[in-house]
Amino acid sequence: MIENTQLDPEFGPQFRCGECDWVGNYIGDFVAHRDPKASIAEERKAPSFPIRELTYWLDGDKKVTELKEQIMLELERDPLWRVSDHPNLTLAETRERAMKKIRRLADQATSRPLEETMVRMSIISVVDPGFWTRFGVHFGLFFGALQGQASPAQLAYWMEKGAFTMQGVTGCFGMTELGHGSNVAGLETIATFDPNTDEFIVHSPTITATKWWIGGAAHTATHCAVYAQLLVGGKRYGTKTFVVQLRDTQTFELMPGVNIGDLGKKMGRDQIDNGWIRFTHVRIPRSHMLMKHTKVMRSGEVIEPPLAQLAYGALIQGRVSMVGDSANVAKRALTIATRYASVRRQFSDGTPGALETKLIDYPIHQHRLLPLMAQTFAMIFAAREMNTSYLQLMSQLNELGDAKGAAVDAAIKNLKETHATSAGLKAFCTWMCLNIIDQCRQSLGGHGYSAYTGLSQAYSDFAVHCTWEGDNTILTLQCGRYLVATALEARKGQPLPENLAYLKDAIKSGMVLETKPFSGKSAAEVSSLAALKAAWSSVAANAIVNAVRDFEAGVAKGLSKDNAYEFSSASRLHAARMHTYTYLLHRFVAQVEQSPAALRPILTLLAQLFGAHSAVQHSGEFLQAGFYSGAQIETLKAFVNDACAQIRKDAVPLTDAFDYSDYVINSPLGRYDGDVYEKYFELVTILNPQKPVPYFDSLIRPLLERTNESQSGPELEIDQE
């Protein structure tokens, strides 16, 4: 209710709110102070770029956007895909609902075009990440193992058995063990060839050989792609993949020698029925070893491929997908936090009747969110480039056939580079996304702690990304090892891959890097994309050179090659971090240069913010490398402040360009229309209706009505003291 009170001689008519102490001179201010929907509408009045055009650019093209919107609407209108009540479901209810969705989606996934299925799954990975994983265990991991490691005849056999359509076969992926995770070569499960029966005997010889964290094992899977040590004639041939039947497909009883248990409740993703598996002398046909690469003949002869590492090309896919998943989840988190910051008002300048200030208008809040926005765009574009590189690699590997010589050498070189790049990106993008989720959650204040506002569960669900498909620290060290090895090979005359072209000067100088200090002084010079690319290239080169020196120092001490790599592990990890940030910036700039003209200014500013903010966070490295001076770092800090202030005007339009519907956002605080308080209150009250306290009579009443016999005796008369 608004009251027209009096005429101010200087400002005109004065208005007072009938429901609080607000007083002001503008009817628009009255509407804004009471209505968060008006607050967020203000944010969309004058974007500096065409929102829809940015959506098309991020998605790839208009057709993908339209398909995405169609799928989001389909999911929203399907009662089975209700997600607003997830926080209140029990473990059993969560798993059962996920299984109902699998039944529905299995037919869609195998009958619709691949492009549509991929878009659908990218949306589902944000809407219901636990289901996405449970579904992906079969189609991504189990069937992916068949595609990548089965011979053509074996793949045809398993396709006919129903492995692709989940008709007769539901699969899981048995790599991790109780005692081994990242060290696949150290797995203890054994597959021993019995030439008398033409079978393999799969066995778990120790408690630590128990397969652990196997998604789908507890309730769902009939078969498992088991990673085990191949043992033929008493000789070990390394870890290979075997398809082992776990359950009778008719009765669902466990097969002889197979023991399975449920791992129960986890930190997140309870939709997945993770379990443990132990094998006790389980016999399988020889043909159930996947033999696209290594082959075991009926005679017991083992034929190994000339280049065994080719078998690991297919394992890169999971890491590549996680870079895209990191970007998608970060988009949702930032949409919630940015929209809420645009309607939440807190504190004012003290002037009577003055509106409280939007959170997004505080410079410190801009610093909390907008560099994260720039990081998210960097991940989006890196995911695009990484996916393209992976598809090119797999095409190259599939076309090798029986090729030898230069073609194989080129494929191996590409495989090593793609493996290392995907390892570094998987690690740093998942770390980055997990931090984005938590920073966005914290920015919601106390509401961020609620299960109904969307980010507490998002954090719990996403945290596993930093562990599975390779522990992030281990993957980072693998990337660092590749960087050191590549630098050493380049010093011997081998060409540098494109992503490491910035090492050229260091190689020419014999790994003695003399950085030429940057001469620019103004903010425009210091923060230009050209300067930032050169700066990050310099820092990454310096970090790799230092890692090479540490490795060679280890060798000089008499350490073996492997131990010298361990000796230099800290510097290898640091080199991988600097290289990955450099890769992210370079890919970001490349996408800016290819972008439509109308989008280039805002994308340029975001790329500059990413490069500059990241440089400020690692300012010591830039000073050590000698590229920027202390004064130039201060100039970069001032630029970050200015860039945040500029991007703030487009903060909400940028999240709108992510094009997630309210259904996908699944948070009352991230609603498109800004109606956060009404919808938040409505959701909480609907999902938590008032009921009698079930333990009142058994616990609360006895507490309130208890007596203490020891209290009898004289009372203390304090007034007589």
Beta strands, then each sheet from edge to edge (+ up, - down):
strand 1: 2-8
strand 2: 12-17
strand 3: 23-24
strand 4: 171-174
strand 5: 190-194
strand 6: 199-203
strand 7: 211-214
strand 8: 223-232
strand 9: 235-245
strand 10: 258-262
strand 11: 275-279
strand 12: 282-285
strand 13: 295-296
strand 14: 302-303
sheet 1: 1+ 2- 3+
sheet 2: 4+ 8+ 5+ 6- 12+
sheet 3: 4+ 8+ 9-
sheet 4: 7+ 11- 10+
sheet 5: 13+ 14-
end
